[in-house]
Amino acid sequence: MPYSDFSLEKVKRTFELTTSETVDLFGDVPELECSALLTEIVRYNAPLAVASNSEKARSEMIICPILIDLRRLSKERINLFSGIDFDVDSERGLNGICDFIISNSSEILFVSAPIITLVEAKKENITAGLGQCVAEMLAARIFNERAGNEVSTIYGVVTTGSIWKFMKLDASIISIDLTEYYLKDVNKILGILAMGLVSQ
């Protein structure tokens, strides 16, 4: 059973998780100013991605440039992996392809611990992607633990490129920010994405 088979209800029940839904969970997180290059890329690419209305277009034209800018802003402290198989525990359904994995590691050729953030791209329905992203976050925690690199908090985001919804996993609690961030809030989006680095 791949990550995509998990709804939020199913992943909560399967892994005995508790959810905490909060407005402005990341409201106090400072913004991180994007590069002029990202501003231009988003300005040019976003209409094309939205018009084509495919998950692949949104991933390539909007989401990936934002994550690459995050890597630049972090002075390459993080690495970004896109569309890779992340099979951690097939017996419990923690296997499949992750859209984006962000690790706080110098390794570029393969994913290594610690994984700090998972980004799940969706064409439209963000809520439908929450369970899938939570399953990926759980897999990341197991992956980190196996590497002897336990990270207290794993972050996750489900996004259409235009709309971003953030979560975090602490112990058995999934905290979901009910606030949605939009592409015009790209500096705030970058600030929240950088939280994984701050908590290291």
Order of alpha helices (4+ residues) and beta strands (2+ residues): alpha-beta-alpha-alpha-alpha-beta-beta-beta-alpha-beta-beta-beta-beta-alpha-alpha
